[in-house]
């Protein structure tokens, strides 16, 4: 008969399961647990169906999800030591314990005459203070993993485990106990006689000074979380997961721990097939709900960890800026006054002929022959000591140190800069002087050399946006967004191959641009902004659209020259619905255009088919002239 795929379970488990349906001689073949009808080998060659409830007893593990590292504690008073020892040392009968299996004590003596109480009291020794009657003398630590780890193919088979799994877990747990608690663990045993392997370890909570302090280790939610984190990190290489961080679940006591240790005890075999099926269906639904909740909880935990990380980053930034602020803060003037030998009397600092009132960073001298004030530590030293700036800096360095002097110097400069900003008049941009005698030459250059229609040049000239200076340069006027002249771009026109171009001295490049508007009404809001790399390119682009369309744009359109991303009027342009970036074809222009696209997603990049928009305008104009000549010849031939 062809071998059939059956469960991977112990021989005893097989006989117990199949005895319920009269299959005493069934034999397992291959290590699979299929969720379907089974066909075991039977002595008489019969092939019977096995109830689904029995199948599920072992197949449930294949759907049970991940395995967890588990660590619990119980605080023991001295009166609790004997009772705990009676259970862990098997001095009394223990339910669900298999007396045929041997437990392993891997820390502490195996001498049965040495009690746990003796070990604990010997470790505690002499204490500086009298131990309270209700003090915690010892902490019982219980370590294990969920059954899915020890028997991954059949977690519900109580008492069964894979030896290599236990060995790996025991080695990791021993290393963790030694690194965390060292010789303060007076006894530890591995229990193998119950449903799931687990460790009992007894820790005497002595601090670094040898004093009994259980709260130092386990008091509060944060310390318990650190305890859980530490054990999880020690066993994560085994594939064990930690429980959900930040869960609202309450800590389990030792007595609740046995619900984990004894999980997998076989179901009541007295149930009928229908009852087994119903119970199995309930467990399936509960398991699916549990896995869904675990997935949700892990997602929330990850989100919380990311938020905690962000909070720490922001806290670090706040601390940095607080430090920077402290470095920029001036010295306390009252400390300086005290060092200067002045005495505080009647809300004034008096001495050396001075009567000084200090109000934060400012001071004023009310002495009859003084009657003046200033601000900052350096000014105060210069005033009282009648010294210069350099001498005041040296005096402060001797008394407050170099770091404090730097703070005082920065504050001094800030005060001086503030005074200058408030009192010094703002420099006004002075545009190049216009020379009307040179305008015809400049106009000829723009219309003939650059191919710009004369009507357009005349319109810009009438608006005061372009004119000629004394050097016969074409002056393109740059304005801020309110229309005020703040700069000028110059383009040389004298000579055959004049390549001069640049900005007039005093131009505010971050707050002025060459721009003009076409289409719509003057009162309309701008619908489209077309950005070019130079004034001539901006004019050329506008004229190309005019020649192709045969009219100005239907909606208000602004044409603006932007030669660098630093001068982009971002705040104003973000309000414009349509942005056309028409910088150029070279790599630097491409990079600038991409940067504009990142800053303003409503932008579109347009490239000229020629080297620039002015060259494309000239090419287009030449085509128009050629077409006009051809049309004229055709008209002449028809007239003949």
C-alpha positions, 0 to 999 in steps of 0.5 A: 500500500502506498504510504500516506502522510500522517501527523508528526507526534509521539508513539504514545500520542498516536495510540491514545488518539486512534484508540478512540476509534479502534485504530490501535495498530496505526503507524505514523509514516512521514512528518506531515500533519495534513488537514484532511482525512487520514488513511493509516495502515491497519492490520486488516487492510481497512481504510477508515476515516479519522474524526476531524476533532482528533486530526486537529489535536496536532494540526492546530500547531501549524496555524498557531503563529509565532513563539514568544520568550516568557519571563515572570517574577514573584517576590518572596518574603522569608515566610514564603521561601519554604513553600516555594522550595517545596514545589520547585524541589519536588518535596511535595506532590505536584499536579501534572508532573511526570515522576518518571522525568528528571529535573536538572539543578544547574546552579546551587548545591544538590545537597538535600540538607541545604535549604533555600532559606539557608542559601538566601540568608547566607547570601544576604549576610550582614546588613547596615540596616535592620531588615523589615519583617515584610521585606522581599528576601528573594525573587523567584524568576521563572523563564520559559517559551511558548510551546510552539518553540519547544515542539513546533510541529505539535505544540499541543502535545504536552510533555514532548519537546525537541532536545536541541531546542531545549539545549539552545534555550537553556544555554541562552537563559544560563548566560542571561542569568549569569550576565544579569545577576551573577552570584546573586542567583543562589539556585536555578533548576530546569524542570522537564517533568511538566507540559513545557520546559521551564526554569526556576531561578532564585535571585537575592536582590542585593544592590551594588553596595550589598544591600537588600533592595528589591525595589531597585530591580523590579519596582515600577513599569519601566523596570519590569519593561527593562527586565522583559527587554533584556531577556527577549534580547538574550533569546531573540537569536533563537527565533523567539519574539518579545511580547508587545511593548507598551501593552496595557496588559497587566503583569502575570504572577507565577500562578498564572505562569502555569497556564503557559507551562501546562498549555497543550494538555490533551483535551477531554477524550470523553467528548463526542465527535460533534462536541470535539468539532464544535470545540475545535471550531471555537478554538480556530475562531479564537486563534484567528482573532488572537493573531489579528489582535497580535498583528494590530498590536505589533503595528501599534507598537512599531508606530509607538516606537517611531513616535518615541524615536521622533520625540527623542530627536526633537528633545535633542534638537531642543537641548541643542538650541537651548545650548546655542541660546545660552551661548548667545546670552550675555553675562549677567550684569549684576554678576559683572557689577559685583566683580567690579566692586560695586555694592547693591544698595537701595536697588542701585549698584553703588561705588567708585562714584557710580549709581547704576540701575540694571534692568536685564541687559541694559544699565543706566548711571544716575550719578550726577556727573555720568547720566548715561547708559548702555547695554551689555557686560563689555559696555559696563566694564568700559564705563566703570573702569574707564577702559577701552574695548580690548582692556574690557575683554581681558578683564572679563576673561580673568574673572569669567573665563574665555567661554563667558568672554565669547558670549559677552563679545557676541552680545556686544556685537549684536547690540552694536549691529542692532543700533546700526540697523536702527539708525543707519539709513538704507542704501537706495539703488541707483539705476544707470543714467539713461542716454537717449542718444544711444537708444537707436543703436540699442533698439537696432541690436534688439530688433535686428541682432536678436530678432525681437519685433520692434513693436514689443521693444517699443512697448517695453521702452514706453513702460520704462523696462528697457533703455540705453545707458551711456555705454550703449548697454541695453538696460533691463530694469529689475523690480520687486513684486511691488514694482519698485526698482531694485536693480538692473541687468546690463547687456552690451550692444556696442561692437560686433561680438560684444559679450558683456553682461552683468548686474548694475552695482547695488542690485538686490538680486534676491528681491528684484526681477526683470518681468512683464505681463501680457494678456487678460486685464491689468487687474486680473490675478496672474494665471500663468508664470513663465520663467526664463534664464535671461531678460532676452529669453523671457521677451523671446518666449513671449514673442514666440507665443504671440507669433504662433497664437496671433494674439496675446494670452487669453489669461494674465501671464507673467514672463520673468527672468530667473538666473538662479534658484536662490532668487526664486520668489517662491512665496508669490509663485506658489499662489500661481496655478500654472508655472512653466519652467523654460530655463534652457537645455544645458545640465545646470538649467536642467538641474535648476528646473528639477529643483523648481519642480520639487518646490512647486509641483504645479510646474511644467518643464519646457525646453527650446528646440534650439539652443535657447528661446531667442535662437528659436525666435530668430529661426521662426522669424526667418521661416516666416520671412521665407514663407512671405517671400514665396507667397509674394512670388506666387502672387506676382506670377498669378498677377502676370 
